[in-house]
Amino acid sequence: MSKVLTVDKIVKEYGYKVSTLKYMRDNSQANAGDTPSWYPVMNRPHYPTDQFELWHQRQINKNKKKKSVKSVKLVKSIK
């Protein structure tokens, strides 16, 4: 059995808000259907550590913007 993360631990270690995690669980269409895997234990959501880490990395990669140079201007020195 893999280790699991509780909501409290995710908030502390990853910085996600409780409301964000709840929204992702309740709205399957959120984030183009890319939601973290979870299961309830005594009415509290638990997330498998390995699956949550993969989901978290996908979110980081989605949010990285590729920097591109639109134009390069040459500066000439005047003597």
URVEN-V85161 format. One record per backbone hydrogen bond with DSSP energy under -1.0 kcal/mol. NH is the residue of the N-H (numbers start at 1). CO is the residue of the C=O. E is the energy in kcal/mol with one decimal. If there is no record, write none. Layout:
nh co e
NH CO E
NH CO E
This chain:
nh co e
5 47 -3.5
10 6 -2.1
11 7 -2.6
12 8 -1.9
13 9 -3.0
14 10 -2.5
15 10 -1.1
21 17 -1.9
22 18 -2.4
23 19 -2.3
24 20 -2.3
25 21 -2.0
26 22 -2.7
27 23 -2.3
30 27 -1.5
34 31 -1.7
35 33 -1.3
39 46 -2.2
41 44 -2.6
46 39 -2.1
47 5 -2.7
49 3 -2.7
52 48 -2.7
53 49 -2.4
54 50 -1.8
55 51 -2.2
56 52 -2.8
57 53 -2.3
58 54 -2.0
59 55 -1.9
60 56 -2.0
61 57 -2.5
62 58 -2.2
63 59 -1.7
